[in-house]
């Protein structure tokens, strides 16, 4: 599938402006979108097929959490699928080292190709189940988008943040039941409403940290 990136550029640049991000990011972000659309035609990496819908629900939705990763150094994107939100965040935040954790072989192949083609020195792929992933060092933060409930994310990936690390979970409406069911040792430190350009749906970022003894 060929994407007319020139037709999408004005809407993406307008969305980037609303998120206080540089318009120059539109180029590499559209390169990623075009690559995703092309692979998706064969490998079914995402249920969203329409490029404009991808622009809003994948690119801008992922970038809405960029202010919350600007000041950290390492991020693990758990169950990243085709690289969401990790690849848009890596493109927009050169100082952030992103590890894309994905167990599905075809998605991991796409991720490696995307990192290579987009020339992203700050992104690496870990083809692994989340609970089996044992990196050399812990992360400043982990994130997950449309992966699982908050308790399950922590059950699978709670070993990955460092002592002062956190989970930055992207959710729709505030998941009160999930928050109430957090496992011992974890608490919500902040709840951030997110405004995604072009998306009328409610979005929140839930920030979860370890409780202090």
Secondary structure, 3 states (H helix, E strand, C coil): CCCCHHHHHHHHHHHHHHCCCCCCHHHHHHHHHHHHHHHHHHHCCCCCCCHHHHHHHHHHHHHCCHHHCCCCCEEEEECCCCCCCHHHHHHHCCCCEEEEECCCHHHHHHHHHHHHHCCCCCEEEECCCHHHCCCCCCEEEEEEECCCCHHHHHHHHCCCEEEEEEEEEEECCCCHHHHHCCCCCEEEEEEEEECCCCCCCCEEEEEEEECCC
